[in-house]
Amino acid sequence: MTLVVLGDLMVDVLARAAGPLARGSDTEARITLAGGGSGANVAAWAAALGTPTHFACRVGDDERGRRAVDELLGAGVKLHVGTDRHRPTGTCVVLVEPGGERTMLPDPGANDTPADVPDAWLAPGRHLHVVGYSLLREGARPGALAAIERAQAAEMTVSVDPSSWALIRDGAIPPVDLLLPNEREAEVLGERGDMVVKLGAAGARWGDLAVPAEPVEVVDTTGAGDAFAAGFLTARLAGAGRREALAAGCAVGARVVSQIGARPVPAVSQIGARPVPAAVRRRRATAARGPASEYD
């Protein structure tokens, strides 16, 4: 079954601090440039797990965006990309402290404008997953609401990851089949609809059913919730029951926290390191002159 994802595509600047941050002074760090964005992370992990995955997003008309698109193409994700001539590709500085806890400083750039999901992607039996940032940012919100409405009209199931407890407000998230919040986001949302709650090191729960996390050495928690969502949704789309799907999400979440970066290895290497076929590059160069491009 096909997974359609709508959300953000970012470039992550990962700064892994060697020790506690010395505020107002210097802290040595290891710096890595990698693909990011919650929606792109879900799409990359789902494709790596073997699920046919389509991803709708927006980038700037810049080299960062072109390399980010190349990376997802190399990961096997089918793309519908809107190009913004005025805003840059989104970028996020991720500060990773000892123990793996991260603090993010995002500049959404082109992500704060509406992304469009092609009509051909919306069909019965498919699933639409929307990243909450697309609903919580005013510029992107109209596109996300329209995609959800169109997917429901096409008899697709829909899930939403609320993304950020600090940005959630009353009425921001419309009724959908499934919510995938973390514990703090679930507290802000209150009891509403069907909800799978990500509990970090404690695993995940779906109603009264709880599954523990897999024990691993935590290196970097960036993208843990995205990886969980990909593992969980992939399992459900393949017909898994609740416990099996929760366990699948926890297993993929454990993989990502044991590495640097939010994407499947080797995609956490420098953006653009994976080659893209020449035919794809030619199609991209031709299509990029228009407002939206589709690649497969």
Sequence and secondary structure as in RCSB ss.txt:
>XXXX:A:sequence
MTLVVLGDLMVDVLARAAGPLARGSDTEARITLAGGGSGANVAAWAAALGTPTHFACRVGDDERGRRAVDELLGA
GVKLHVGTDRHRPTGTCVVLVEPGGERTMLPDPGANDTPADVPDAWLAPGRHLHVVGYSLLREGARPGALAAIER
AQAAEMTVSVDPSSWALIRDGAIPPVDLLLPNEREAEVLGERGDMVVKLGAAGARWGDLAVPAEPVEVVDTTGAG
DAFAAGFLTARLAGAGRREALAAGCAVGARVVSQIGARPVPAVSQIGARPVPAAVRRRRATAARGPASEYD
>XXXX:A:secstr
  EEEE   EEEEEEEESSS  TTS   EEEEEEEE HHHHHHHHHHHTT  EEEEEEEESSHHHHHHHHHHHHT
T EEEEEEESSS  EEEEEEE TTS EEEEEE GGGGS     GGG  TT EEEEETHHHHSTTTHHHHHHHHHH
HHHTT EEEEE   TTT  TT S   SEE  BHHHHHHH S SSBEEE GGG EEETTEEE       S  TTHH
HHHHHHHHHHHHTT  HHHHHHHHHHHHHHHHTSSSSS TTTTSSTT S   HHHHHHHHHHTTSSEEEE 
